[in-house]
Amino acid sequence: MLHPSYTDLMKEVNKGAEDGETRVVSSRYSIVMATSKRARQLIDGALPLVDTKPGDKPLSIAVDELNSGKITIIGEEEDAE
């Protein structure tokens, strides 16, 4: 089981969006893609942005980074520039 839950992660990622604005993340797929991409970066040697314990797996670290606001998900419109 994933802790925090998908809904908690979605709330964290979207907390900057004001009422009426388009949310950055509207599906679990976006959360999965963002954390898997970050986990691959960690596997390839990127340094973690949160405190880790020996034995923490890259995906768990990526989820912690997303939940603590250390990484953000950029919407497609912003990424296209």
PyMOL Python script that loads the backbone (N, CA, C, O; Angstrom):
from pymol import cmd

cmd.read_pdbstr("""\
ATOM      1  N   MET A   1       0.845  -1.186   0.000  1.00  0.00           N
ATOM      2  CA  MET A   1       0.000   0.000   0.000  1.00  0.00           C
ATOM      3  C   MET A   1       0.883   1.239   0.000  1.00  0.00           C
ATOM      4  O   MET A   1       1.926   1.275   0.653  1.00  0.00           O
ATOM      5  N   LEU A   2       0.464   2.221  -0.719  1.00  0.00           N
ATOM      6  CA  LEU A   2       1.216   3.459  -0.850  1.00  0.00           C
ATOM      7  C   LEU A   2       0.833   4.434   0.256  1.00  0.00           C
ATOM      8  O   LEU A   2      -0.344   4.733   0.458  1.00  0.00           O
ATOM      9  N   HIS A   3       1.824   4.915   0.956  1.00  0.00           N
ATOM     10  CA  HIS A   3       1.594   5.935   1.985  1.00  0.00           C
ATOM     11  C   HIS A   3       2.452   7.126   1.648  1.00  0.00           C
ATOM     12  O   HIS A   3       3.667   6.953   1.547  1.00  0.00           O
ATOM     13  N   PRO A   4       1.957   8.256   1.475  1.00  0.00           N
ATOM     14  CA  PRO A   4       0.557   8.675   1.591  1.00  0.00           C
ATOM     15  C   PRO A   4      -0.280   8.157   0.413  1.00  0.00           C
ATOM     16  O   PRO A   4       0.260   7.653  -0.572  1.00  0.00           O
ATOM     17  N   SER A   5      -1.573   8.286   0.530  1.00  0.00           N
ATOM     18  CA  SER A   5      -2.475   7.787  -0.511  1.00  0.00           C
ATOM     19  C   SER A   5      -2.402   8.672  -1.752  1.00  0.00           C
ATOM     20  O   SER A   5      -1.886   9.789  -1.711  1.00  0.00           O
ATOM     21  N   TYR A   6      -2.934   8.144  -2.858  1.00  0.00           N
ATOM     22  CA  TYR A   6      -2.979   8.927  -4.093  1.00  0.00           C
ATOM     23  C   TYR A   6      -3.737  10.240  -3.898  1.00  0.00           C
ATOM     24  O   TYR A   6      -3.318  11.285  -4.396  1.00  0.00           O
ATOM     25  N   THR A   7      -4.842  10.180  -3.179  1.00  0.00           N
ATOM     26  CA  THR A   7      -5.623  11.402  -2.985  1.00  0.00           C
ATOM     27  C   THR A   7      -4.849  12.440  -2.186  1.00  0.00           C
ATOM     28  O   THR A   7      -4.936  13.636  -2.464  1.00  0.00           O
ATOM     29  N   ASP A   8      -4.089  11.981  -1.188  1.00  0.00           N
ATOM     30  CA  ASP A   8      -3.261  12.921  -0.418  1.00  0.00           C
ATOM     31  C   ASP A   8      -2.176  13.531  -1.295  1.00  0.00           C
ATOM     32  O   ASP A   8      -1.902  14.728  -1.209  1.00  0.00           O
ATOM     33  N   LEU A   9      -1.558  12.708  -2.140  1.00  0.00           N
ATOM     34  CA  LEU A   9      -0.538  13.227  -3.057  1.00  0.00           C
ATOM     35  C   LEU A   9      -1.137  14.218  -4.047  1.00  0.00           C
ATOM     36  O   LEU A   9      -0.527  15.245  -4.346  1.00  0.00           O
ATOM     37  N   MET A  10      -2.328  13.915  -4.557  1.00  0.00           N
ATOM     38  CA  MET A  10      -2.982  14.819  -5.507  1.00  0.00           C
ATOM     39  C   MET A  10      -3.311  16.156  -4.839  1.00  0.00           C
ATOM     40  O   MET A  10      -3.169  17.210  -5.458  1.00  0.00           O
ATOM     41  N   LYS A  11      -3.745  16.114  -3.591  1.00  0.00           N
ATOM     42  CA  LYS A  11      -4.018  17.357  -2.856  1.00  0.00           C
ATOM     43  C   LYS A  11      -2.745  18.170  -2.685  1.00  0.00           C
ATOM     44  O   LYS A  11      -2.762  19.391  -2.845  1.00  0.00           O
ATOM     45  N   GLU A  12      -1.644  17.506  -2.361  1.00  0.00           N
ATOM     46  CA  GLU A  12      -0.359  18.190  -2.170  1.00  0.00           C
ATOM     47  C   GLU A  12       0.109  18.844  -3.470  1.00  0.00           C
ATOM     48  O   GLU A  12       0.537  19.998  -3.471  1.00  0.00           O
ATOM     49  N   VAL A  13       0.026  18.112  -4.557  1.00  0.00           N
ATOM     50  CA  VAL A  13       0.481  18.630  -5.850  1.00  0.00           C
ATOM     51  C   VAL A  13      -0.389  19.790  -6.311  1.00  0.00           C
ATOM     52  O   VAL A  13       0.114  20.749  -6.897  1.00  0.00           O
ATOM     53  N   ASN A  14      -1.688  19.710  -6.052  1.00  0.00           N
ATOM     54  CA  ASN A  14      -2.625  20.728  -6.529  1.00  0.00           C
ATOM     55  C   ASN A  14      -2.875  21.856  -5.533  1.00  0.00           C
ATOM     56  O   ASN A  14      -3.707  22.722  -5.802  1.00  0.00           O
ATOM     57  N   LYS A  15      -2.191  21.878  -4.405  1.00  0.00           N
ATOM     58  CA  LYS A  15      -2.510  22.862  -3.369  1.00  0.00           C
ATOM     59  C   LYS A  15      -2.286  24.303  -3.814  1.00  0.00           C
ATOM     60  O   LYS A  15      -2.891  25.213  -3.247  1.00  0.00           O
ATOM     61  N   GLY A  16      -1.442  24.536  -4.803  1.00  0.00           N
ATOM     62  CA  GLY A  16      -1.205  25.899  -5.274  1.00  0.00           C
ATOM     63  C   GLY A  16      -2.272  26.415  -6.222  1.00  0.00           C
ATOM     64  O   GLY A  16      -2.359  27.620  -6.458  1.00  0.00           O
ATOM     65  N   ALA A  17      -3.087  25.519  -6.771  1.00  0.00           N
ATOM     66  CA  ALA A  17      -4.138  25.913  -7.713  1.00  0.00           C
ATOM     67  C   ALA A  17      -5.303  26.518  -6.947  1.00  0.00           C
ATOM     68  O   ALA A  17      -5.808  25.935  -5.987  1.00  0.00           O
ATOM     69  N   GLU A  18      -5.718  27.693  -7.388  1.00  0.00           N
ATOM     70  CA  GLU A  18      -6.849  28.351  -6.732  1.00  0.00           C
ATOM     71  C   GLU A  18      -8.155  27.802  -7.285  1.00  0.00           C
ATOM     72  O   GLU A  18      -8.171  27.133  -8.318  1.00  0.00           O
ATOM     73  N   ASP A  19      -9.255  28.092  -6.586  1.00  0.00           N
ATOM     74  CA  ASP A  19     -10.563  27.637  -7.042  1.00  0.00           C
ATOM     75  C   ASP A  19     -10.821  28.132  -8.452  1.00  0.00           C
ATOM     76  O   ASP A  19     -10.584  29.300  -8.761  1.00  0.00           O
ATOM     77  N   GLY A  20     -11.304  27.245  -9.304  1.00  0.00           N
ATOM     78  CA  GLY A  20     -11.611  27.604 -10.678  1.00  0.00           C
ATOM     79  C   GLY A  20     -10.446  27.385 -11.639  1.00  0.00           C
ATOM     80  O   GLY A  20     -10.656  27.336 -12.850  1.00  0.00           O
ATOM     81  N   GLU A  21      -9.230  27.254 -11.128  1.00  0.00           N
ATOM     82  CA  GLU A  21      -8.085  27.009 -11.989  1.00  0.00           C
ATOM     83  C   GLU A  21      -8.016  25.527 -12.353  1.00  0.00           C
ATOM     84  O   GLU A  21      -8.549  24.671 -11.648  1.00  0.00           O
ATOM     85  N   THR A  22      -7.353  25.251 -13.462  1.00  0.00           N
ATOM     86  CA  THR A  22      -7.132  23.869 -13.851  1.00  0.00           C
ATOM     87  C   THR A  22      -6.119  23.240 -12.910  1.00  0.00           C
ATOM     88  O   THR A  22      -5.066  23.818 -12.642  1.00  0.00           O
ATOM     89  N   ARG A  23      -6.436  22.070 -12.416  1.00  0.00           N
ATOM     90  CA  ARG A  23      -5.530  21.385 -11.508  1.00  0.00           C
ATOM     91  C   ARG A  23      -4.340  20.840 -12.282  1.00  0.00           C
ATOM     92  O   ARG A  23      -4.461  20.481 -13.453  1.00  0.00           O
ATOM     93  N   VAL A  24      -3.194  20.780 -11.625  1.00  0.00           N
ATOM     94  CA  VAL A  24      -1.989  20.242 -12.238  1.00  0.00           C
ATOM     95  C   VAL A  24      -2.152  18.750 -12.467  1.00  0.00           C
ATOM     96  O   VAL A  24      -1.801  18.242 -13.532  1.00  0.00           O
ATOM     97  N   VAL A  25      -2.678  18.048 -11.482  1.00  0.00           N
ATOM     98  CA  VAL A  25      -2.858  16.602 -11.560  1.00  0.00           C
ATOM     99  C   VAL A  25      -4.322  16.269 -11.353  1.00  0.00           C
ATOM    100  O   VAL A  25      -4.947  16.715 -10.391  1.00  0.00           O
ATOM    101  N   SER A  26      -4.860  15.479 -12.271  1.00  0.00           N
ATOM    102  CA  SER A  26      -6.259  15.087 -12.113  1.00  0.00           C
ATOM    103  C   SER A  26      -6.434  13.572 -12.167  1.00  0.00           C
ATOM    104  O   SER A  26      -7.561  13.076 -12.159  1.00  0.00           O
ATOM    105  N   SER A  27      -5.323  12.834 -12.223  1.00  0.00           N
ATOM    106  CA  SER A  27      -5.438  11.376 -12.288  1.00  0.00           C
ATOM    107  C   SER A  27      -4.269  10.700 -11.583  1.00  0.00           C
ATOM    108  O   SER A  27      -3.217  11.302 -11.368  1.00  0.00           O
ATOM    109  N   ARG A  28      -4.476   9.454 -11.232  1.00  0.00           N
ATOM    110  CA  ARG A  28      -3.416   8.654 -10.619  1.00  0.00           C
ATOM    111  C   ARG A  28      -2.266   8.452 -11.590  1.00  0.00           C
ATOM    112  O   ARG A  28      -1.107   8.362 -11.185  1.00  0.00           O
ATOM    113  N   TYR A  29      -2.590   8.383 -12.868  1.00  0.00           N
ATOM    114  CA  TYR A  29      -1.582   8.162 -13.897  1.00  0.00           C
ATOM    115  C   TYR A  29      -0.489   9.227 -13.818  1.00  0.00           C
ATOM    116  O   TYR A  29       0.694   8.908 -13.938  1.00  0.00           O
ATOM    117  N   SER A  30      -0.870  10.476 -13.620  1.00  0.00           N
ATOM    118  CA  SER A  30       0.111  11.560 -13.524  1.00  0.00           C
ATOM    119  C   SER A  30       1.039  11.364 -12.328  1.00  0.00           C
ATOM    120  O   SER A  30       2.242  11.612 -12.421  1.00  0.00           O
ATOM    121  N   ILE A  31       0.482  10.922 -11.213  1.00  0.00           N
ATOM    122  CA  ILE A  31       1.280  10.671 -10.014  1.00  0.00           C
ATOM    123  C   ILE A  31       2.258   9.524 -10.279  1.00  0.00           C
ATOM    124  O   ILE A  31       3.437   9.618  -9.939  1.00  0.00           O
ATOM    125  N   VAL A  32       1.768   8.453 -10.881  1.00  0.00           N
ATOM    126  CA  VAL A  32       2.608   7.291 -11.169  1.00  0.00           C
ATOM    127  C   VAL A  32       3.740   7.668 -12.120  1.00  0.00           C
ATOM    128  O   VAL A  32       4.889   7.286 -11.894  1.00  0.00           O
ATOM    129  N   MET A  33       3.431   8.409 -13.174  1.00  0.00           N
ATOM    130  CA  MET A  33       4.452   8.791 -14.153  1.00  0.00           C
ATOM    131  C   MET A  33       5.504   9.702 -13.526  1.00  0.00           C
ATOM    132  O   MET A  33       6.698   9.526 -13.768  1.00  0.00           O
ATOM    133  N   ALA A  34       5.075  10.664 -12.730  1.00  0.00           N
ATOM    134  CA  ALA A  34       6.020  11.598 -12.116  1.00  0.00           C
ATOM    135  C   ALA A  34       6.938  10.893 -11.122  1.00  0.00           C
ATOM    136  O   ALA A  34       8.146  11.131 -11.113  1.00  0.00           O
ATOM    137  N   THR A  35       6.374  10.036 -10.294  1.00  0.00           N
ATOM    138  CA  THR A  35       7.213   9.364  -9.306  1.00  0.00           C
ATOM    139  C   THR A  35       8.126   8.328  -9.955  1.00  0.00           C
ATOM    140  O   THR A  35       9.255   8.137  -9.504  1.00  0.00           O
ATOM    141  N   SER A  36       7.661   7.664 -10.998  1.00  0.00           N
ATOM    142  CA  SER A  36       8.525   6.688 -11.660  1.00  0.00           C
ATOM    143  C   SER A  36       9.674   7.383 -12.388  1.00  0.00           C
ATOM    144  O   SER A  36      10.795   6.875 -12.404  1.00  0.00           O
ATOM    145  N   LYS A  37       9.405   8.533 -12.986  1.00  0.00           N
ATOM    146  CA  LYS A  37      10.468   9.293 -13.649  1.00  0.00           C
ATOM    147  C   LYS A  37      11.511   9.748 -12.623  1.00  0.00           C
ATOM    148  O   LYS A  37      12.714   9.651 -12.868  1.00  0.00           O
ATOM    149  N   ARG A  38      11.049  10.234 -11.496  1.00  0.00           N
ATOM    150  CA  ARG A  38      11.985  10.676 -10.447  1.00  0.00           C
ATOM    151  C   ARG A  38      12.751   9.485  -9.877  1.00  0.00           C
ATOM    152  O   ARG A  38      13.942   9.605  -9.593  1.00  0.00           O
ATOM    153  N   ALA A  39      12.097   8.342  -9.705  1.00  0.00           N
ATOM    154  CA  ALA A  39      12.779   7.151  -9.200  1.00  0.00           C
ATOM    155  C   ALA A  39      13.898   6.733 -10.154  1.00  0.00           C
ATOM    156  O   ALA A  39      14.970   6.323  -9.709  1.00  0.00           O
ATOM    157  N   ARG A  40      13.655   6.835 -11.451  1.00  0.00           N
ATOM    158  CA  ARG A  40      14.699   6.514 -12.432  1.00  0.00           C
ATOM    159  C   ARG A  40      15.878   7.482 -12.311  1.00  0.00           C
ATOM    160  O   ARG A  40      17.034   7.080 -12.445  1.00  0.00           O
ATOM    161  N   GLN A  41      15.580   8.753 -12.059  1.00  0.00           N
ATOM    162  CA  GLN A  41      16.662   9.729 -11.867  1.00  0.00           C
ATOM    163  C   GLN A  41      17.499   9.360 -10.645  1.00  0.00           C
ATOM    164  O   GLN A  41      18.726   9.455 -10.675  1.00  0.00           O
ATOM    165  N   LEU A  42      16.837   8.944  -9.581  1.00  0.00           N
ATOM    166  CA  LEU A  42      17.549   8.535  -8.366  1.00  0.00           C
ATOM    167  C   LEU A  42      18.407   7.298  -8.627  1.00  0.00           C
ATOM    168  O   LEU A  42      19.542   7.219  -8.156  1.00  0.00           O
ATOM    169  N   ILE A  43      17.877   6.346  -9.364  1.00  0.00           N
ATOM    170  CA  ILE A  43      18.634   5.144  -9.710  1.00  0.00           C
ATOM    171  C   ILE A  43      19.868   5.509 -10.524  1.00  0.00           C
ATOM    172  O   ILE A  43      20.929   4.903 -10.372  1.00  0.00           O
ATOM    173  N   ASP A  44      19.715   6.508 -11.391  1.00  0.00           N
ATOM    174  CA  ASP A  44      20.828   6.937 -12.249  1.00  0.00           C
ATOM    175  C   ASP A  44      21.831   7.834 -11.535  1.00  0.00           C
ATOM    176  O   ASP A  44      22.794   8.293 -12.150  1.00  0.00           O
ATOM    177  N   GLY A  45      21.616   8.094 -10.226  1.00  0.00           N
ATOM    178  CA  GLY A  45      22.618   8.812  -9.454  1.00  0.00           C
ATOM    179  C   GLY A  45      22.221  10.172  -8.920  1.00  0.00           C
ATOM    180  O   GLY A  45      23.027  10.819  -8.252  1.00  0.00           O
ATOM    181  N   ALA A  46      21.002  10.631  -9.191  1.00  0.00           N
ATOM    182  CA  ALA A  46      20.558  11.922  -8.643  1.00  0.00           C
ATOM    183  C   ALA A  46      20.499  11.826  -7.116  1.00  0.00           C
ATOM    184  O   ALA A  46      20.175  10.775  -6.563  1.00  0.00           O
ATOM    185  N   LEU A  47      20.810  12.913  -6.457  1.00  0.00           N
ATOM    186  CA  LEU A  47      20.773  12.931  -4.997  1.00  0.00           C
ATOM    187  C   LEU A  47      19.348  13.141  -4.497  1.00  0.00           C
ATOM    188  O   LEU A  47      18.613  13.953  -5.059  1.00  0.00           O
ATOM    189  N   PRO A  48      18.947  12.426  -3.455  1.00  0.00           N
ATOM    190  CA  PRO A  48      17.613  12.613  -2.877  1.00  0.00           C
ATOM    191  C   PRO A  48      17.454  14.020  -2.305  1.00  0.00           C
ATOM    192  O   PRO A  48      18.408  14.606  -1.794  1.00  0.00           O
ATOM    193  N   LEU A  49      16.244  14.547  -2.397  1.00  0.00           N
ATOM    194  CA  LEU A  49      15.939  15.888  -1.891  1.00  0.00           C
ATOM    195  C   LEU A  49      15.313  15.848  -0.501  1.00  0.00           C
ATOM    196  O   LEU A  49      14.989  16.890   0.069  1.00  0.00           O
ATOM    197  N   VAL A  50      15.144  14.648   0.039  1.00  0.00           N
ATOM    198  CA  VAL A  50      14.601  14.462   1.384  1.00  0.00           C
ATOM    199  C   VAL A  50      15.545  13.564   2.159  1.00  0.00           C
ATOM    200  O   VAL A  50      16.377  12.874   1.570  1.00  0.00           O
ATOM    201  N   ASP A  51      15.418  13.570   3.478  1.00  0.00           N
ATOM    202  CA  ASP A  51      16.223  12.676   4.305  1.00  0.00           C
ATOM    203  C   ASP A  51      15.806  11.238   4.026  1.00  0.00           C
ATOM    204  O   ASP A  51      14.620  10.927   3.916  1.00  0.00           O
ATOM    205  N   THR A  52      16.799  10.376   3.915  1.00  0.00           N
ATOM    206  CA  THR A  52      16.516   8.970   3.653  1.00  0.00           C
ATOM    207  C   THR A  52      17.171   8.096   4.713  1.00  0.00           C
ATOM    208  O   THR A  52      18.091   8.515   5.415  1.00  0.00           O
ATOM    209  N   LYS A  53      16.673   6.883   4.804  1.00  0.00           N
ATOM    210  CA  LYS A  53      17.243   5.879   5.694  1.00  0.00           C
ATOM    211  C   LYS A  53      17.866   4.797   4.827  1.00  0.00           C
ATOM    212  O   LYS A  53      17.445   4.593   3.688  1.00  0.00           O
ATOM    213  N   PRO A  54      18.867   4.102   5.357  1.00  0.00           N
ATOM    214  CA  PRO A  54      19.421   2.979   4.602  1.00  0.00           C
ATOM    215  C   PRO A  54      18.304   1.991   4.243  1.00  0.00           C
ATOM    216  O   PRO A  54      17.483   1.641   5.091  1.00  0.00           O
ATOM    217  N   GLY A  55      18.282   1.562   3.026  1.00  0.00           N
ATOM    218  CA  GLY A  55      17.260   0.611   2.590  1.00  0.00           C
ATOM    219  C   GLY A  55      16.053   1.242   1.930  1.00  0.00           C
ATOM    220  O   GLY A  55      15.224   0.527   1.368  1.00  0.00           O
ATOM    221  N   ASP A  56      15.925   2.582   1.981  1.00  0.00           N
ATOM    222  CA  ASP A  56      14.814   3.236   1.285  1.00  0.00           C
ATOM    223  C   ASP A  56      14.943   2.998  -0.210  1.00  0.00           C
ATOM    224  O   ASP A  56      16.026   3.147  -0.776  1.00  0.00           O
ATOM    225  N   LYS A  57      13.861   2.636  -0.838  1.00  0.00           N
ATOM    226  CA  LYS A  57      13.863   2.362  -2.267  1.00  0.00           C
ATOM    227  C   LYS A  57      13.618   3.654  -3.046  1.00  0.00           C
ATOM    228  O   LYS A  57      12.977   4.574  -2.536  1.00  0.00           O
ATOM    229  N   PRO A  58      14.123   3.725  -4.275  1.00  0.00           N
ATOM    230  CA  PRO A  58      13.978   4.948  -5.070  1.00  0.00           C
ATOM    231  C   PRO A  58      12.533   5.423  -5.216  1.00  0.00           C
ATOM    232  O   PRO A  58      12.275   6.625  -5.162  1.00  0.00           O
ATOM    233  N   LEU A  59      11.599   4.508  -5.397  1.00  0.00           N
ATOM    234  CA  LEU A  59      10.206   4.923  -5.550  1.00  0.00           C
ATOM    235  C   LEU A  59       9.663   5.530  -4.260  1.00  0.00           C
ATOM    236  O   LEU A  59       8.919   6.510  -4.303  1.00  0.00           O
ATOM    237  N   SER A  60      10.024   4.961  -3.123  1.00  0.00           N
ATOM    238  CA  SER A  60       9.591   5.519  -1.835  1.00  0.00           C
ATOM    239  C   SER A  60      10.170   6.911  -1.628  1.00  0.00           C
ATOM    240  O   SER A  60       9.494   7.803  -1.115  1.00  0.00           O
ATOM    241  N   ILE A  61      11.412   7.091  -2.024  1.00  0.00           N
ATOM    242  CA  ILE A  61      12.049   8.405  -1.909  1.00  0.00           C
ATOM    243  C   ILE A  61      11.339   9.407  -2.811  1.00  0.00           C
ATOM    244  O   ILE A  61      11.087  10.542  -2.406  1.00  0.00           O
ATOM    245  N   ALA A  62      11.014   8.987  -4.037  1.00  0.00           N
ATOM    246  CA  ALA A  62      10.321   9.878  -4.977  1.00  0.00           C
ATOM    247  C   ALA A  62       8.953  10.284  -4.449  1.00  0.00           C
ATOM    248  O   ALA A  62       8.555  11.441  -4.582  1.00  0.00           O
ATOM    249  N   VAL A  63       8.231   9.346  -3.853  1.00  0.00           N
ATOM    250  CA  VAL A  63       6.921   9.661  -3.274  1.00  0.00           C
ATOM    251  C   VAL A  63       7.083  10.654  -2.126  1.00  0.00           C
ATOM    252  O   VAL A  63       6.306  11.603  -2.016  1.00  0.00           O
ATOM    253  N   ASP A  64       8.080  10.446  -1.274  1.00  0.00           N
ATOM    254  CA  ASP A  64       8.342  11.378  -0.172  1.00  0.00           C
ATOM    255  C   ASP A  64       8.686  12.767  -0.698  1.00  0.00           C
ATOM    256  O   ASP A  64       8.236  13.771  -0.145  1.00  0.00           O
ATOM    257  N   GLU A  65       9.478  12.829  -1.757  1.00  0.00           N
ATOM    258  CA  GLU A  65       9.838  14.127  -2.347  1.00  0.00           C
ATOM    259  C   GLU A  65       8.608  14.842  -2.881  1.00  0.00           C
ATOM    260  O   GLU A  65       8.447  16.044  -2.672  1.00  0.00           O
ATOM    261  N   LEU A  66       7.748  14.117  -3.563  1.00  0.00           N
ATOM    262  CA  LEU A  66       6.526  14.713  -4.100  1.00  0.00           C
ATOM    263  C   LEU A  66       5.611  15.177  -2.978  1.00  0.00           C
ATOM    264  O   LEU A  66       5.059  16.275  -3.038  1.00  0.00           O
ATOM    265  N   ASN A  67       5.448  14.350  -1.961  1.00  0.00           N
ATOM    266  CA  ASN A  67       4.566  14.680  -0.848  1.00  0.00           C
ATOM    267  C   ASN A  67       5.072  15.872  -0.034  1.00  0.00           C
ATOM    268  O   ASN A  67       4.275  16.631   0.517  1.00  0.00           O
ATOM    269  N   SER A  68       6.388  16.035   0.041  1.00  0.00           N
ATOM    270  CA  SER A  68       6.936  17.155   0.815  1.00  0.00           C
ATOM    271  C   SER A  68       7.100  18.423  -0.028  1.00  0.00           C
ATOM    272  O   SER A  68       7.563  19.447   0.474  1.00  0.00           O
ATOM    273  N   GLY A  69       6.725  18.356  -1.299  1.00  0.00           N
ATOM    274  CA  GLY A  69       6.800  19.544  -2.150  1.00  0.00           C
ATOM    275  C   GLY A  69       8.190  19.834  -2.695  1.00  0.00           C
ATOM    276  O   GLY A  69       8.436  20.927  -3.204  1.00  0.00           O
ATOM    277  N   LYS A  70       9.098  18.877  -2.596  1.00  0.00           N
ATOM    278  CA  LYS A  70      10.468  19.069  -3.084  1.00  0.00           C
ATOM    279  C   LYS A  70      10.553  18.928  -4.596  1.00  0.00           C
ATOM    280  O   LYS A  70      11.453  19.488  -5.222  1.00  0.00           O
ATOM    281  N   ILE A  71       9.623  18.183  -5.185  1.00  0.00           N
ATOM    282  CA  ILE A  71       9.537  18.101  -6.642  1.00  0.00           C
ATOM    283  C   ILE A  71       8.119  18.485  -7.042  1.00  0.00           C
ATOM    284  O   ILE A  71       7.179  18.337  -6.261  1.00  0.00           O
ATOM    285  N   THR A  72       7.977  18.972  -8.247  1.00  0.00           N
ATOM    286  CA  THR A  72       6.667  19.379  -8.736  1.00  0.00           C
ATOM    287  C   THR A  72       6.398  18.712 -10.077  1.00  0.00           C
ATOM    288  O   THR A  72       7.320  18.289 -10.775  1.00  0.00           O
ATOM    289  N   ILE A  73       5.136  18.627 -10.418  1.00  0.00           N
ATOM    290  CA  ILE A  73       4.723  18.103 -11.711  1.00  0.00           C
ATOM    291  C   ILE A  73       4.366  19.295 -12.592  1.00  0.00           C
ATOM    292  O   ILE A  73       3.558  20.143 -12.213  1.00  0.00           O
ATOM    293  N   ILE A  74       4.969  19.346 -13.750  1.00  0.00           N
ATOM    294  CA  ILE A  74       4.720  20.444 -14.685  1.00  0.00           C
ATOM    295  C   ILE A  74       3.701  19.977 -15.693  1.00  0.00           C
ATOM    296  O   ILE A  74       3.849  18.911 -16.291  1.00  0.00           O
ATOM    297  N   GLY A  75       2.657  20.781 -15.884  1.00  0.00           N
ATOM    298  CA  GLY A  75       1.613  20.439 -16.860  1.00  0.00           C
ATOM    299  C   GLY A  75       2.158  20.455 -18.266  1.00  0.00           C
ATOM    300  O   GLY A  75       3.196  21.064 -18.523  1.00  0.00           O
ATOM    301  N   GLU A  76       1.476  19.796 -19.179  1.00  0.00           N
ATOM    302  CA  GLU A  76       1.923  19.689 -20.566  1.00  0.00           C
ATOM    303  C   GLU A  76       2.076  21.039 -21.232  1.00  0.00           C
ATOM    304  O   GLU A  76       3.007  21.235 -22.012  1.00  0.00           O
ATOM    305  N   GLU A  77       1.177  21.985 -20.942  1.00  0.00           N
ATOM    306  CA  GLU A  77       1.246  23.293 -21.587  1.00  0.00           C
ATOM    307  C   GLU A  77       2.533  24.006 -21.254  1.00  0.00           C
ATOM    308  O   GLU A  77       3.143  24.626 -22.126  1.00  0.00           O
ATOM    309  N   GLU A  78       2.965  23.928 -19.986  1.00  0.00           N
ATOM    310  CA  GLU A  78       4.189  24.584 -19.563  1.00  0.00           C
ATOM    311  C   GLU A  78       5.407  23.871 -20.115  1.00  0.00           C
ATOM    312  O   GLU A  78       6.416  24.510 -20.417  1.00  0.00           O
ATOM    313  N   ASP A  79       5.327  22.548 -20.252  1.00  0.00           N
ATOM    314  CA  ASP A  79       6.457  21.746 -20.704  1.00  0.00           C
ATOM    315  C   ASP A  79       6.719  21.949 -22.199  1.00  0.00           C
ATOM    316  O   ASP A  79       7.841  21.728 -22.654  1.00  0.00           O
ATOM    317  N   ALA A  80       5.723  22.359 -22.964  1.00  0.00           N
ATOM    318  CA  ALA A  80       5.837  22.497 -24.399  1.00  0.00           C
ATOM    319  C   ALA A  80       6.642  23.711 -24.825  1.00  0.00           C
ATOM    320  O   ALA A  80       7.046  23.793 -25.985  1.00  0.00           O
ATOM    321  N   GLU A  81       6.885  24.639 -23.945  1.00  0.00           N
ATOM    322  CA  GLU A  81       7.592  25.870 -24.307  1.00  0.00           C
ATOM    323  C   GLU A  81       9.027  25.638 -24.625  1.00  0.00           C
ATOM    324  O   GLU A  81       9.749  26.582 -24.947  1.00  0.00           O
TER     325      GLU A  81
END
""", "prot")
cmd.dss("prot")
cmd.show_as("cartoon", "prot")
cmd.util.cbc("prot")
cmd.orient("prot")
